[in-house]
Amino acid sequence: MKPSVTFGRSLFLLLIVFSILFPALFWGKAEPHMPLLAALVASAALLRLYGVAWKEIEGGMIKGVQAAAMPLLILASIGILIGVWMMSGTVATILSYGIRFIDPAYFAVSALFLTILVSTATGSSFTTVSTVGVALMGIATALGIDPVLTAGAVISGACFGDKMSPLSDTTNFSAAVADVPLLTHVAYMTRTTVPAILLTALFFAFQGQPGTVQLTSIALIQSELQSHFAISGYTLLPALAVILCSILRQPILPTLIAGIGSGIVIAATVQGVTSPTVWLSVMQNGYEQTFTSEIVQSIMNRGGLMSMTWSMTLILIALCLGGMLQHTGVFHALFAATLTRTKRDGSLIALAGSSSILVNGLTGEQYMSILLPGQMFREVFRQRGIAAKRLSRTLEDCGTLVNPLIPWGVSGAFFTSTLDVATLDYLPYALFLWLSPLFTFLLAWTKR
């Protein structure tokens, strides 16, 4: 901890950051970029007043940008993947099959369980949302079902696997940070996961909207898709390639590249799009085609690298702020002083969860929200005889699952760009994401 950054000063800085962000986002309904940038400038100015050297402040921001490299590459790749899959007819085929077989009255709960299945198999919420999630949003639009409700179901199901699958990076990371065997960590999480997902499923089971489904437009949509794309099982091969790579635990970037490459092959061989110039244009700017149906046009004309610039710039600013606060000692000052004041086991677990949520809110990065509190609390849990699996579960519930609820979070920004639904709009419907942390806090005061 830097001598000039005390607990009181860190707390004041924290209050300044949230006094800038919350009014702008929740009352002013502003885009998060400028409020977050203003918070970054205000924090840097305060740290200079505290006596922290500019080189140190600048170094923290640079380290934050370095941490942003992988999320930015993943987002760029997913934008390209979506555009290519539009061109290859992969999404069109899933859309065509989906509106034919899915019962609108049970659409929301069907979307929930389908994304649970895919995310558990792949261990990735990003992969699930950018593939199956995009298709489900298209089906919801075609059927006239509320896209915000659909986004809540998709994100809840996608994050289930990101939390519970042994293939998930965050699941392995939380277990490793708390020094808990992976399967012990997964088994112990069922105590918060099972009631949370049951309540979520019950909610979506009663959200069918048969009265609003535009059944007369389905035939037109099917005809429109078939007139522009060759609808066949071959076009699903790129999706199968991504799922197979995920099951084989290949890194996410090679997995996405496999999806992009196979999509281009299908576009050339099945859809007849053989021009490399067209491929490059779709990868850069997304798929663009003229459709008779406005519904089909809104679904299909999307993707491309440039579609992710909103999320990429937001993540860049957020991780600059997070890196600066971490490397100038702000987080250390906050946690160290608070730990000495916490005496009861339940209070300590609740503090660990609150710290994870706080780091999520200040940095927008779920791995940092697991790592920093994990490092700070691991030894204290051991000294007090509290099972390490209680820490790993708390980190997972309050780190992995809270990140998509933060507009400037890596997951929140990605889901917003990919599904075209604002984070604050889908937040009330993503029940699983906030029920799990709620159960964690409720169980903090028990031995469960």
PEJOVEN-V35792 format. One record per residue. N is the residue number from 1. RES is the residue in one letter. NEAR is the number of other ideal C-beta (glycine too) atoms within 8 Angstrom. Layout:
<<N/RES/NEAR> <N/RES/NEAR>>
//
This chain:
<<1/M/7> <2/K/9> <3/P/4> <4/S/8> <5/V/15> <6/T/7> <7/F/10> <8/G/6> <9/R/12> <10/S/14> <11/L/9> <12/F/9> <13/L/13> <14/L/12> <15/L/8> <16/I/12> <17/V/13> <18/F/9> <19/S/8> <20/I/12> <21/L/12> <22/F/9> <23/P/9> <24/A/13> <25/L/13> <26/F/8> <27/W/7> <28/G/7> <29/K/5> <30/A/8> <31/E/4> <32/P/12> <33/H/9> <34/M/9> <35/P/12> <36/L/14> <37/L/9> <38/A/10> <39/A/13> <40/L/13> <41/V/8> <42/A/11> <43/S/14> <44/A/10> <45/A/8> <46/L/12> <47/L/14> <48/R/10> <49/L/6> <50/Y/9> <51/G/6> <52/V/12> <53/A/6> <54/W/7> <55/K/6> <56/E/11> <57/I/14> <58/E/8> <59/G/9> <60/G/14> <61/M/12> <62/I/9> <63/K/11> <64/G/17> <65/V/12> <66/Q/8> <67/A/12> <68/A/12> <69/A/8> <70/M/7> <71/P/11> <72/L/11> <73/L/9> <74/I/12> <75/L/14> <76/A/11> <77/S/12> <78/I/14> <79/G/16> <80/I/13> <81/L/15> <82/I/17> <83/G/18> <84/V/18> <85/W/16> <86/M/16> <87/M/14> <88/S/14> <89/G/14> <90/T/14> <91/V/14> <92/A/14> <93/T/14> <94/I/14> <95/L/15> <96/S/12> <97/Y/8> <98/G/12> <99/I/13> <100/R/7> <101/F/5> <102/I/11> <103/D/6> <104/P/11> <105/A/7> <106/Y/10> <107/F/16> <108/A/14> <109/V/12> <110/S/10> <111/A/15> <112/L/15> <113/F/10> <114/L/11> <115/T/20> <116/I/12> <117/L/8> <118/V/16> <119/S/19> <120/T/11> <121/A/12> <122/T/15> <123/G/15> <124/S/14> <125/S/13> <126/F/11> <127/T/16> <128/T/17> <129/V/17> <130/S/11> <131/T/14> <132/V/13> <133/G/15> <134/V/14> <135/A/12> <136/L/15> <137/M/16> <138/G/14> <139/I/14> <140/A/14> <141/T/12> <142/A/14> <143/L/13> <144/G/9> <145/I/14> <146/D/7> <147/P/12> <148/V/10> <149/L/13> <150/T/15> <151/A/16> <152/G/14> <153/A/16> <154/V/18> <155/I/17> <156/S/18> <157/G/18> <158/A/15> <159/C/17> <160/F/15> <161/G/20> <162/D/15> <163/K/16> <164/M/12> <165/S/13> <166/P/9> <167/L/11> <168/S/13> <169/D/7> <170/T/14> <171/T/19> <172/N/10> <173/F/11> <174/S/16> <175/A/14> <176/A/7> <177/V/13> <178/A/15> <179/D/6> <180/V/12> <181/P/6> <182/L/10> <183/L/7> <184/T/10> <185/H/17> <186/V/12> <187/A/7> <188/Y/12> <189/M/13> <190/T/9> <191/R/10> <192/T/13> <193/T/12> <194/V/8> <195/P/9> <196/A/14> <197/I/12> <198/L/8> <199/L/10> <200/T/13> <201/A/11> <202/L/8> <203/F/9> <204/F/15> <205/A/10> <206/F/6> <207/Q/9> <208/G/10> <209/Q/12> <210/P/7> <211/G/4> <212/T/7> <213/V/10> <214/Q/8> <215/L/5> <216/T/6> <217/S/11> <218/I/11> <219/A/7> <220/L/10> <221/I/14> <222/Q/11> <223/S/8> <224/E/12> <225/L/13> <226/Q/9> <227/S/5> <228/H/8> <229/F/10> <230/A/7> <231/I/10> <232/S/7> <233/G/5> <234/Y/8> <235/T/17> <236/L/10> <237/L/9> <238/P/15> <239/A/13> <240/L/8> <241/A/11> <242/V/15> <243/I/12> <244/L/8> <245/C/12> <246/S/15> <247/I/9> <248/L/6> <249/R/6> <250/Q/9> <251/P/5> <252/I/10> <253/L/9> <254/P/9> <255/T/13> <256/L/14> <257/I/9> <258/A/12> <259/G/17> <260/I/13> <261/G/8> <262/S/11> <263/G/15> <264/I/11> <265/V/8> <266/I/16> <267/A/14> <268/A/10> <269/T/7> <270/V/12> <271/Q/13> <272/G/5> <273/V/9> <274/T/4> <275/S/6> <276/P/5> <277/T/6> <278/V/9> <279/W/13> <280/L/8> <281/S/8> <282/V/15> <283/M/11> <284/Q/9> <285/N/9> <286/G/15> <287/Y/12> <288/E/5> <289/Q/8> <290/T/3> <291/F/11> <292/T/5> <293/S/10> <294/E/6> <295/I/10> <296/V/13> <297/Q/11> <298/S/8> <299/I/13> <300/M/13> <301/N/11> <302/R/12> <303/G/14> <304/G/15> <305/L/12> <306/M/9> <307/S/13> <308/M/12> <309/T/8> <310/W/10> <311/S/12> <312/M/11> <313/T/9> <314/L/15> <315/I/16> <316/L/11> <317/I/13> <318/A/16> <319/L/16> <320/C/13> <321/L/17> <322/G/16> <323/G/17> <324/M/16> <325/L/14> <326/Q/14> <327/H/11> <328/T/13> <329/G/10> <330/V/13> <331/F/12> <332/H/10> <333/A/15> <334/L/14> <335/F/12> <336/A/11> <337/A/9> <338/T/11> <339/L/12> <340/T/6> <341/R/6> <342/T/9> <343/K/4> <344/R/6> <345/D/7> <346/G/9> <347/S/10> <348/L/15> <349/I/14> <350/A/10> <351/L/12> <352/A/15> <353/G/15> <354/S/9> <355/S/15> <356/S/16> <357/I/12> <358/L/10> <359/V/16> <360/N/17> <361/G/9> <362/L/12> <363/T/16> <364/G/18> <365/E/16> <366/Q/14> <367/Y/9> <368/M/12> <369/S/18> <370/I/17> <371/L/10> <372/L/13> <373/P/15> <374/G/13> <375/Q/8> <376/M/12> <377/F/14> <378/R/13> <379/E/6> <380/V/10> <381/F/15> <382/R/9> <383/Q/6> <384/R/8> <385/G/4> <386/I/11> <387/A/6> <388/A/12> <389/K/11> <390/R/11> <391/L/17> <392/S/15> <393/R/14> <394/T/14> <395/L/17> <396/E/16> <397/D/17> <398/C/16> <399/G/18> <400/T/14> <401/L/16> <402/V/18> <403/N/16> <404/P/15> <405/L/12> <406/I/12> <407/P/12> <408/W/12> <409/G/17> <410/V/12> <411/S/12> <412/G/15> <413/A/17> <414/F/13> <415/F/15> <416/T/14> <417/S/13> <418/T/12> <419/L/15> <420/D/8> <421/V/11> <422/A/7> <423/T/14> <424/L/8> <425/D/8> <426/Y/15> <427/L/9> <428/P/5> <429/Y/11> <430/A/15> <431/L/12> <432/F/14> <433/L/14> <434/W/12> <435/L/12> <436/S/14> <437/P/14> <438/L/9> <439/F/13> <440/T/15> <441/F/9> <442/L/8> <443/L/10> <444/A/12> <445/W/5> <446/T/7> <447/K/2> <448/R/4>>
//
